[in-house]
Amino acid sequence: MRDLDLLSDYLLRLRQERLQLAHAEALTTKADLSHIKVHAHEAELCTRIRDAMKVLERDAGQFIEEFLK
């Protein structure tokens, strides 16, 4: 499942990028809190997808039960 590992690595980097962007915007004096929240939500979504991929890799039946109800 090399493809899933590559996608997982990409999601981890995307999460880091989103958090760094939110942090950088938070440090600016003209920071808009709504943009910071959006970046944080994007980072959380990346984490949730990576976690779901781990479940899929272990057990497709559990993945279907948990995420595709």
MARTI-444498 format. One record per residue (C-alpha): residue number from 1; y, z, x. Coordinates in steps of 0.25 Angstrom, whole numbers. Layout:
BEGIN
<r NUM, <Y, Z, X>>
...
//
This chain:
BEGIN
<r 1, <0, 0, 0>>
<r 2, <10, -4, 11>>
<r 3, <19, -10, 1>>
<r 4, <21, 3, -6>>
<r 5, <24, 10, 7>>
<r 6, <35, 0, 10>>
<r 7, <41, 2, -4>>
<r 8, <40, 17, -2>>
<r 9, <47, 16, 11>>
<r 10, <58, 7, 5>>
<r 11, <60, 17, -6>>
<r 12, <62, 28, 4>>
<r 13, <72, 20, 11>>
<r 14, <79, 16, -2>>
<r 15, <79, 31, -6>>
<r 16, <86, 35, 7>>
<r 17, <96, 24, 6>>
<r 18, <100, 28, -8>>
<r 19, <101, 43, -4>>
<r 20, <110, 39, 8>>
<r 21, <119, 30, 0>>
<r 22, <120, 42, -10>>
<r 23, <124, 51, 1>>
<r 24, <134, 42, 7>>
<r 25, <140, 40, -6>>
<r 26, <141, 55, -8>>
<r 27, <148, 57, 5>>
<r 28, <159, 47, 1>>
<r 29, <171, 52, -6>>
<r 30, <171, 41, -17>>
<r 31, <156, 44, -20>>
<r 32, <152, 41, -34>>
<r 33, <142, 51, -39>>
<r 34, <135, 42, -48>>
<r 35, <132, 32, -36>>
<r 36, <126, 44, -28>>
<r 37, <117, 48, -40>>
<r 38, <112, 34, -41>>
<r 39, <108, 33, -27>>
<r 40, <101, 47, -28>>
<r 41, <94, 41, -40>>
<r 42, <90, 29, -33>>
<r 43, <84, 37, -22>>
<r 44, <76, 46, -32>>
<r 45, <71, 33, -38>>
<r 46, <66, 29, -24>>
<r 47, <59, 42, -23>>
<r 48, <52, 41, -36>>
<r 49, <47, 27, -34>>
<r 50, <41, 31, -20>>
<r 51, <34, 43, -27>>
<r 52, <29, 34, -38>>
<r 53, <24, 24, -27>>
<r 54, <16, 36, -20>>
<r 55, <9, 39, -33>>
<r 56, <6, 24, -35>>
<r 57, <0, 23, -21>>
<r 58, <-9, 35, -23>>
<r 59, <-13, 33, -38>>
<r 60, <-9, 21, -47>>
<r 61, <-15, 28, -59>>
<r 62, <-6, 40, -57>>
<r 63, <6, 31, -54>>
<r 64, <4, 24, -68>>
<r 65, <2, 38, -75>>
<r 66, <15, 44, -68>>
<r 67, <24, 32, -68>>
<r 68, <20, 22, -78>>
<r 69, <17, 30, -91>>
//
